[in-house]
Amino acid sequence: MNWHSWQVPDMQVNTAPWSVYTLWQFAGDDEDRSIATVDRDGWQRLDNPTGQAS
């Protein structure tokens, strides 16, 4: 395992009660990583789930 890489670790992750993860933060050595598995539209829905103008 190379903790200094952006490659997602090959490990089993329990996402229950959800079927997949959207955002995942993991750490190793002295570094933290955050991965988002969404496209631009998905990110905008996370940012503004109701679609209401502010």
C-alpha positions as CSV (number, residue, x, y, z in Angstrom):
1,M,0.0,0.0,0.0
2,N,1.4,3.3,-1.1
3,W,-0.1,5.9,1.3
4,H,1.6,8.7,-0.8
5,S,-0.7,8.0,-3.8
6,W,-4.1,9.0,-4.8
7,Q,-5.0,5.5,-5.8
8,V,-7.9,4.2,-3.7
9,P,-6.7,1.5,-1.4
10,D,-7.7,-2.1,-2.3
11,M,-9.6,-2.8,0.9
12,Q,-13.1,-3.8,1.9
13,V,-15.1,-0.8,3.1
14,N,-18.5,-1.2,4.8
15,T,-20.8,1.5,3.4
16,A,-24.0,0.3,5.2
17,P,-26.7,1.4,5.2
18,W,-25.8,2.9,1.8
19,S,-24.8,0.8,-1.2
20,V,-21.9,3.0,-2.3
21,Y,-19.9,5.9,-0.9
22,T,-20.0,9.4,-2.3
23,L,-17.3,11.0,-0.2
24,W,-14.6,9.1,1.5
25,Q,-11.7,10.3,3.7
26,F,-8.9,8.0,4.6
27,A,-5.5,8.6,6.2
28,G,-2.2,6.9,6.3
29,D,1.3,7.8,7.5
30,D,1.1,11.6,8.0
31,E,-1.3,12.3,5.1
32,D,-5.1,12.6,4.6
33,R,-7.0,11.8,1.4
34,S,-10.5,12.7,0.4
35,I,-12.2,11.2,-2.6
36,A,-15.5,12.2,-4.2
37,T,-17.2,9.8,-6.6
38,V,-19.5,12.3,-8.2
39,D,-19.6,14.3,-11.4
40,R,-20.1,18.1,-11.6
41,D,-23.9,17.7,-11.4
42,G,-23.7,15.4,-8.4
43,W,-21.4,17.8,-6.6
44,Q,-23.9,20.7,-7.3
45,R,-26.7,18.5,-5.9
46,L,-24.6,17.9,-2.7
47,D,-24.0,21.7,-2.4
48,N,-27.6,22.6,-3.1
49,P,-29.9,19.6,-2.7
50,T,-33.2,21.6,-3.1
51,G,-32.1,23.5,-6.1
52,Q,-33.4,26.7,-4.5
53,A,-31.6,30.0,-5.3
54,S,-30.1,31.5,-2.2
